[in-house]
């Protein structure tokens, strides 16, 4: 009843409201400036794009202390990030597919897709001009993984003057982040360079009583980036981008209890002291490069984006996540190396009015090497391990196009399509034997090979009611590739293959702006076929398909200047996401809520900006109950809803910004993740109240 009532209210709101979560650039008493986005890979007014888009500009990133992708996700209605060894982002009921390494939300930075393995959420935002979050399936233009949304980081373009900033903070638990960004001309009007970097370390708030380590959940990260931009003529540009990211985490932000206990048995006070006997860590290193070439002809622009990324991840954690048990010394371990090469060639019309279009081809090759990858069994006196080593190679070829056709006076039709072929091959060897004994003969081997072809379509119709208000309706297909379980110990190729997940997203919405106000509202319904599900078998995660599911929801965003100095913002999402046909063979879960999908997300913010340079801001966020699956008990449960508040106060003068902040002002105790196994269950928590101060200088 609650969701029906809310949907009815938001449906009524759709008839009068409009677009975008972004701070106005100009004086609050005047008409808000046009927001230009590149959602369709061409520059357009956000109001004219028939889909849900959130835009967060550089000023908002700084004012709210948004430093990484998880911070961005908290700003987006119906989007949820779950931190853990196996990170997950959920959007509109869509989850990670662990054994394809693909996530329903793809991150793009300078043309490089950060979606593989989920090890992309620490990507640097230091050089971000703005962030565009394109909600709903984006497969026709952005490829095979964009079944849910795209987070597109648009970086700053250099000018003939040097610009940059440098800053640092100090906060609770010895949290010390620092960043710098500088760009400018080497040769006026011809050659430009940019350099940026970010470093962060934190000691954490959990003590491992087994070793006495009071920094058990410490973390540190490093991001370095550079670019060269060459403009030999007014028509031709070439840009080289380089980035290197490293992210080391240790014990998760929680603790384990023996056996298959429910989430209600956990509390944050107990998490502050845990006990485990095996050093637990995850080390990630990413190196990426891209080359972007663009030539503007009279009527069209031809562009090429070539990218390469190499990602390495080493993971070890305590088998039962406790100590003083028969499993002492036993581990779960994994080494993964992913290398991706991609090329996109596209042709775009230069029309700013009338019919506009884009067409292109996309090629990608990827190799994923897993191994050693496995788990140890038995007791500390008699230990065995199962180790799987595999190589998965995939090749993707696609052609795509989209056109926007205005007709009559106020209508515009958008038609998009993508034909895509993905071929995957996997060679897997699985070994079993005593720990420490080199066993060169696998007890199980599998060679798998499969090709998937798919046609993805999109159609949208928009109608401009007046100069300030635009409405739209759209239908778009989404797609997440199939794959193979790379930790198999038995079964045929068919037994260890899962099908692609496909969806059809129906959406209606409205966008508009009036003087001090921007508003956006959307209703959506999504049919999901062959939804990827993860289950815990023999102490490891495997992927399978449930036949069908659906999600139904609404999203509302607004920005309003109450006075010239007071800004109010809101982002509200509500959703009902359920499995329609989910039969495991031993249990039926039809009608159960899709795991990791919050029932709602609400964020309300207020900010005050004084002409003298003083400012303060605050956000209150409420997240609804989150369904989880208890693998050991084979039943669903829910994490409780929670509310957190963050505040920030600062003063700007002569390029300096000095500020203080408090996150989780009320010290709310809330769980962010729960998982269970036969030996133990794990509960993770959000950070306690944290305080900090910072300074930044911009020039």
N, C-alpha and C positions, 0 to 999 in steps of 0.2 A: 504493500500500500504506500509506503514512504516513497519508493522510487517512482511510482505512478503519479503521485501528487507532485513531486518535484519536477518530473518531466513535463507535466501539464503546465506548471508555472513557467518553466523555461521555454516551452513551446509558445506560450503567449508572449514572453519576453522577446523571442526571435522576431516577432513582427515589428518591433520598434527599436531594436538595438544594433550596434556596430563594432569595430575591430581593434585588435592589437594591444599587447602589454608593453608599452614603451614610454619612457619619459619624454615629454615635449622638449624641443630644442629652444623654441622661442618663448617670448613672454606669455604668461599663462592667460592674460586677458585677451589675447588675439587668437585667431583660428590656428589650430594645431597644424604643424607642417606635414607635408606628405611623407610617408615612409616608403622608401624604395627597397624592394626585395628582389632576389634572383631565384625564387623558388622554381620557376620554369626555365632556369638557366638563361634568362634574359631579364633585363631590368624592367620592373613593373611597379605601379602603385599597389601597395598591399591590399587596398580596397577592391582592386580589380581582379585579384587572384581567387578563383572559386574553390577555396579550401581553407581549413583552419591553420593559421600561422601565428606563432608567438615570436615577437622580436624583442631582444634584450640588447640595448646598446652599451657602448663602452662606459658611459657615465653610470648607468645602473649597475654594471658589473662592479665598479669601484665602490659605489655608495652602499651596496648590499654585501660587499666582501665575497662575491662569487668568484671562486678561484679555480674550480674544476668542473667536470661534467656532472658529477653527482649534485653539486650545488645548483647547476642549471636545472636538473631534473626536478628538484623540489619546487621550482617556479611554475611547472607545467601541469595543468589539470589532467587528472587520470593517468599520470606517469609516476612510477614508483621504482626506486633503486634499493636493492637488497645487498648490502656488503657482506662478503664471506669469502672463503677460499674460491668457491665457484660463484662469482658475482652474477647478479641477475638484474635486468631492468625489465619491468612489465609496463606495457601500455595497452589500454583498452582490452585487457584480458589476454594479450599475447606475451609469451615468455621465451626465454632462451632455449635454443636447441643445442644441448651440450655437445653432442658428438658430431655436429656439423661445425661447431665453433661459431655459429652465427647467432646474432641477437636481433630482436625485432626492431630495434632502434639503431640506425647506422650513423656514425659520426664522420663528417667530411671536414678536413682541414687542408686548404690549398690543393684540392682535388684528390687527396689521398683518403681512401675509405678506411676508417678505423672501426672494423666490425668483428674481425676474427678473434676468437678466443676470449672476447670480453675484456682483454687487458688494455683497454683504450680509455677507460674512464678517468685516468690521471693525465690525459692530454692537456697540454698547456694552453691557457687562454690569455697569456701575457700580451700577445700582439693582436688580440681580437678587436676589430672595429665594431662588430655586432654579431649576434648569434641569431640565426633564423631556425626555429623549430617547426618543421613542416609535418603536421599531424595527419594521420591517415596513410594508406598505402601509397608509396612513391616509386613502385617498381618500374613504371613505364619509362621514367627518365633516370632513375638512380640505381636500377639494377636489381639483382636477384635477392638481396637480403633486406630490402627496405619494405618489409611487409607491414610494419606498424608506423614508423615515423623516421624522419631524418633530422639530425642536429647538425646544422651547417655553420661552421665557424668561418666568417668572412674576415680576413685579416686586413690590416691597415695598408693603404697605398701611400708610398712615400711622395714627398713633394720636393721642391728645390730649396727647402729649408730643413735644417736638422731638427728633429723632434724626438722626444723620448721621455722616459720616466724611470725612477729607481725607488724602491721602497723595501721596508722590512717591518716585521711585527715581533712582539713577544707576548706569549699567552700561557695559560694554565698548562700544567704537565710539560713545561719546558718546550712548548710549541714555538718554533722559530722558522717562519717562512721568510724568504727574500726573493725579489725579482728585479729584473731590469729589462728595458726595451729601448732601442735606439735605431733610427733609420734616417737616411738623408742622401744627398747626391754625392757621387764621386766625380761625375761630369755633369754639369748643369744640363737638364732637359734630355740627357742621353742614358746615363748609367747611375743606378741607385743601389744602395746596400742596406740591409737590415740585420740586426743581431738582437737576440732576446734570450733570456734564461730565467729559470725559477728553481729554487731549492727549498725543501721543507723537511724538518725533522720534528719528531714528537716522541716523548718518553712513554706516553700512555698512562693508564690509571689502574692497571692490574698487576698484582704481585703473584709470582709463581712460588708458593711456599715450599715446593720440593727442592728448588735450587736457591731460593732466596733472592731471585731476580725481581726487583721492583719495577722493571720496565718491560714486563712480559709482552705487552701489546704495543710496543714501540713501532714506529714506521719512519721511513725516510724516502724522499723522492728527488729526482733531478730531471729537469727539462731544458734542453738547449735547442735553439733554432736559429737559422740564418737564411737569407735570400739575396739573390742578385736579380735586379730588374733592368733590362736593356731595351731602350726605345730608339732604335736608329732612325726611324721615320715616324710620321704621324699615324701611319697605318699598321706598322708591325711592332709587336712587343714579344719579348722572350723573358721568362722568369724561371729561375732555378730555386727550389726550396729544399732545405736540409733540416732534419730534426733527429734528435736522439733523446729518448725518454728512458728513465730507469726508475723502478718502483719496488722497494723492499718492504714487506710486511712480515710480522711475526705472529704471535698468538692472536686469535680473533678477539673481538671486543665482547667476550662472554666467558662461559664456562660449561663444563659437561657434568651430567649426572649419570650414574650407572643405570643401565637398562632403558626400557622404552617408557620413560615418564612423560607426562603431558606438559605442555608449555606453561600451564598454570603453576607448576612446581618451581619455576625459576623466579629469582628476584635479583635486582642489580646489586644490592648490598653484598650478597654472596659472591657475585662476579668479581668483586674487588680482590678476592683471594681465591686462587685456584691452585691446582696441583697436578702437574704432568711431568713425565720423566724424559721425554724425547724432545730435543730442540725442534721447534716447529717454525717454518718460514716459507715464504714465497718470494722468489726473486725474478723480476721481469725486466727485460731490456729490449728496446725497440729502436730500430734505425730505419728512417724513411727518407726517400728523395722523390722529387717530382720535377718535371720539366713541362712548362706550359708555353705553348706557342700560339700566337693569334695574329691573323692578318685581316684587316677590314677592307673589303672591296666596296664598290659603290652601293651595291644593293644587298650584299650578304657578308657575313663574317665567318671565316674558317678558323677553327681552333683545334688544337691537339693537346691532350694531357696524358703524359706518360708517367707512371708511378712505379716505385719499387719499395717494398717494405719487408724487413726481416725482424721477426719477433721470437725471442727466446724466453722460456719460462721454466724454472726449476722449482719444484714443490716437494716439501717433506712435512708430514705432521704425525703426531702421536696417534697410534692406532685407536686406542680407546679414550684418548684425551683425558686420561686420569693417571694415577700413580699407585704404586703398592698393590698391583694386581698381577695375575699370571701373565698378563700381556705386556709387562714392563719391557722396554727396549724394542718393541715391535712398531713398525711404521707403515704408513701409506706414502707412496713416493711417485713422482712423475717428472719427466723431462720432455718438453715439447719445443720443437723448432718449426716455425711457419714462415715460408718465404712466398711472397706474392708479387707478380709482375702484371701490370695492367696498362692498357692503352684505350683512350676514347678519342675518336675523331668526330667532330660535329660541325654542322653547317647551320647558321642561324640567319634568318632574315633581319635586315636592319630597319624594318618598318617600326615606327612607334605608334602608328594608328592603322586602322584597317586590319587586313589579314596578316597575322604574324605566324611564323612557324619555326620549328627546329627539327633537324634530322641528324642521325649519327649511327656509328657502329662502335661496338665495345668488345674488346678481347681481353681475356684474363687467364693466366696460368698460376696455379698454386700448388705447393708441395708442403705437406704436414708430416713431420717425423715425430713419432711418439716412441719413447723408450730411453732408458728403462721406465716402465709405467706399471705400477702394480701395488700389491699388498702382501704383508707378512701375516702368517697364521700360527696357531699353536700356542706354545708357552715360551717364556724366556729361556727355559732349559731345552726345549725341543721345538725349534722354530723352522717353519717352511715359508717359502714365498712363491706367489704367482706373479710372473712378469710378462707383460705383453709388449712386443716391439713391432711397430707398424710404420708403413709409409703410405700416405694417401695422396694421390695426385688428381687434380681436377683441372679441366679446361672449360672455359665459358666463352661462348660467342653469341652476340646479340646485335640486332638492328632495332632502332627505335625512332619514333617521330611523334610530334605533337603540333597541332595547329589551333589557333584561336581565331574564330570567325565572327565578327560583329554583324548583326543584321537588324532590320527595322531601325528603330531609333535607340532602344535601350537594352537590347538583348545581345548576348555573346555566347557562342557555342565553343566549347573546348573538346577536342577529340585527340586522344593519345593511344599509342599502341607500342608494344615491344614483343618481338619474337626472340626467344632465347633457348639455347641448347647448352646443357651442362653434362659433361662426361666425367665420371669419377672411377678411379681404380684404387684398390687397397690391397696391399700385401701384408699379412699379419702372421706373426709367429708368437705362440704363447708357451712359456716355459714354467716348470714347476719342480722345486727341489729344496733341499735344506738351505737355509740362509748362509751365505758365505761360500757356497760351493758353486763353481762355475759349471753350469749345465748347458752344453752346446747343442743339445738335441731338443727341439720343441716337441711337446706332447700334442700340440694342436696347431694346424696351419689353415689359413683361409686366403684365397685369392678371389676378390670380388670386383666386378666391373659392371657399370650400369650407366645408361644415358637417359636423361630426362629432357623432353622438349615441352615448351609451354608458350602460349600466346597470352599476353596480359593487355587488357584494354582499360581505357578510362574515358568517361564522357561526363561533361558538366555543362550546365546551363545557368547563366547568370542574368539577372534582370536588375537594372539600376532604376530604383524608384525615383531618385532625385540626385542632385549633385553630391549629397552627403551620405546616401544610403544605398547599399548594394545587397541583393539577395542571391542565393545560389542553391542549386541541388546537384549532387554528383553521385556517380557510381564508379568505383575503382576496384580492380582486382589486385590482391596481394599474393606474394609467393615467398616461401622459405624452402630451400633445397632439401631433398632427401639425402640419405647417407648411409654409413655403415657403423655398427658398434665396434669400436677399435679395442675393446677389452673383452673379447669373446674367448670362451674356452671350450665351446661345443656348438653344434648346430651347423646347418648349411648356410650358403650365401643368402638364400631367401629368409631364413630364420634371423639373420643378423643385418637385414636391410630394412630401413624404414622409409616410408614414402614422403614426398614433399608435402608441406602444409600449405593449403591454399585458402584464400578468403575473398569474400565480396563485401565491400564496405559501402553502405548507403548513407549519405549525409545531406542535410539541409542546414543552411545557415544564413546569417546576415552580418554585414559589416558597415560601420559608419562612424562619422565624427561630427561633432557640433561644438564649435568654439573650444570650451575647456574639457570636452569629453570625448573619449574613444571607448567604443564598446564592441564586443563580438559575442555571438552566441551560436551554438551548433547543436543539433541532435544527430545521433548516428546509430546505425544498426549494422552489425557485422555477422555474416554467416561464415563459419570456419569448418573446413573439411580436413580430415586426417591430421588433427591437431597433434603436435609433438608433445609427448608427456615423458617425464623422467621418473624412473623408479630405482630404488636401491636394492640391488641383488648381489649377494655374496660380498657385501661391504663396499660395492662400487656402484656408481650411477650408470644406467643404460638408458637409451632412448627408444621409444616405441610410438605408435600412433593410436589415438582414440578416434573413433569414427567421425564425430562431429561435435560442435559446440557453437555458442553464439554469445554476443555481447550487445547490450543496449545501454545507451547513456546520453548524457548531455554535458556541455562545457560552456562556461561563461567567463569572459575576461573584461576588465574595465580599467581605465585610468581616468581620473577626474581631478582637476585643479579646483579645490574648494575656494581658495584665494590665490593671489599671485605667488604666494609662498608655501602653500599647503597642498600637497599632492596625496591623493588616495588611490590605492590600487586593490584589485581583487582578482583571484583566479580560482574558479570553483569547478569541480568535476564530480559527477555521480555516475555510477555504473552498476549494472547487474550482468555478470558474466558467468555462464553455466555450461557444464558438459551436457550435451543432449544424448549422446550415445557413447558410453565409456564402460566397456566390459573387459576386465582383465583376465577372465577365465575362472577366477576364484571369487571375484566380487564385482558388483555392478554399481557404478557411481553416477548414473543418470540423474540430473537435477542438482548435483553438487556444484558449489561455486568453484570457478577456476582458481587454482592455487596462486598465491602471491598477487592477487588483484584486490587492492583496497576498495571497500564499498564506496568511499568518497575521498576526495582531497579538497581542502579549503585553505586558501592563504589570503589573509587580509593585511594590507600594509598602509602605513601613513608616513609621510616625510615632510620636514619643514626646512626650507632654504631661506636664509636671511641675506639681504644684499651685502652685509658686512663680511660674509664668509662663513658664518656659523650655520651648522646644519645638524639635524638629528633625524633618525628614522627608526621604525619598529615594524616587525612583522609577527603575526600570530598565525600559526599553521595547525590545522587539525586533520589528522588522517584517520579514516574509518577502519573498521576491523579488517584484518587481512587473513584470508583462508590459508591453511597449510595442510600438508598431508603427512600423517604419522605412518611412516613406512613399516615400522615394526608391528604396529597394531592394525594396519590397513584400514585406517579411518581418517576422516577429515576433522580439523578443529579450526579455531580462529585465534589470532593474536588480538589483544585488546586495542581499542581506539586510544589515541593520545593527542595531546595538545602541547605545543612548544612555542615559546616566544623568544625572539631575538631583538636586541636593541643596539643602536650605534649612535655615537655623538662625535662631532668633529668640527674643525675650524680650518678654513682655507685662506691662504694669503701668499701673494708673490710666488705662486707656483708650488707652495708647500701645502700638504694636507696632513694634519695631525688629528688622530682620532683614537677613540676607545670603544670597546664593544663588549657585549655580554651575550653569549649564546646559551639557549635553554635557561632563560632567566629564572624560572620557577623550579629548576632542578627536577624536571619531570623524569620519572623512571619508566622506560618503555622498551619493549622488545622490538628488534628489527628483523630477526630471523630465528627460525626453529627448524631443526632437522633431527631425525632419529635413526638409530640402527639397532642391531641386536645386542651390541655391547654397551652402548651409551647413547645419550641424547644431548644435543648441543643447543644452547640458547644464547643469542647475541643481543646486545643492548646498545641504545644510542648513548652518546657521550653525556656525562654529567654536566652541570653548569660549568662553563668556561669563560674566563675573563681575559682581556688582552688589550694592548695598546699598539699603535702603529704610526708610521710616518712615511710619506711619499712625496717625492719632488718631481715635478713635470716641467718640461721646457719645450 
